[in-house]
Amino acid sequence: MVKSMTVAPVQIFSVKSCLILSLHNIMAYYKKTYCWPTRATMQRLVYERTGREYSLSWIDKCLGWLKKNKYMVSYFRPGRDESGRMFNRPSNRQLTRKALSLMIKMGAKPAHFLWNISKRLSPPDDPTPEAEQSPPVLQEELPRPPQKNPFLDPEFRQHRGLDPFPPWKK
């Protein structure tokens, strides 16, 4: 007689859904409608949730996809150090109502305050049908005059200390 084994179902999340859940958990923990985790932090959070390590470039591609498909809104945050030099700080990120709806479909319950404010973050769709929209007016590009390549000038090359032209190129 064979005993039936009951195994707990394993949830396999995609990187994009892990990013949505991680951003939501950060926002809910700090009771803010935005957060600014670094890419390395997001990489670590995805690893903790999936058990698989992903590269930073893959995290960037997933964040870009989420932003392009309106699951997330991202705001650039420049910064300055003590010497006055500018640097890039991690971007502010906010989840839209579309992302919170996806969380509900996955079985997670979004924070109540995030659900209430997400309606303002989701831009309304354009009510004008595509057929009625006028096509964009394209400006005619002016032809550029041909540029003279300075590297073809032997005086320029000699002045810069570059090797002279071989005889077959003259």
MOTAZI-V807157 format. One record per backbone hydrogen bond with DSSP energy under -0.5 kcal/mol. CO is the residue of the C=O (numbers start at 1). NH is the residue of the N-H. Records with the same first field share a line. If there is no record, write none. Layout:
# MOTAZI-V807157
CO->NH + NH
This chain:
# MOTAZI-V807157
4->6
5->7
9->11
10->12
11->13
14->18
15->19
16->20
17->21
18->22
19->23
20->24
21->25
22->26
23->27
24->28
25->29
26->30
27->31 + 32
35->93
38->42
39->43
40->44
41->45
42->46
43->47
44->48
45->49
46->50
47->51
55->59
56->60
57->61
58->62
59->63
60->64
61->65
62->66
63->67
64->68
65->69
66->71 + 72
67->70
71->96
73->94
75->92
77->89
79->87
81->84
85->81
87->79 + 89
89->77
92->75
93->35
94->73
96->100
97->101
98->102
99->103
100->104
101->105
102->106
103->107 + 108
104->107
108->110
111->115
112->116
113->117
114->118
115->119
117->120 + 121
118->97 + 122
121->123
129->132 + 133
136->138
148->150
149->152
150->153
152->154
153->157
154->158
155->159
156->160
157->162
158->161
166->169 + 170
167->170
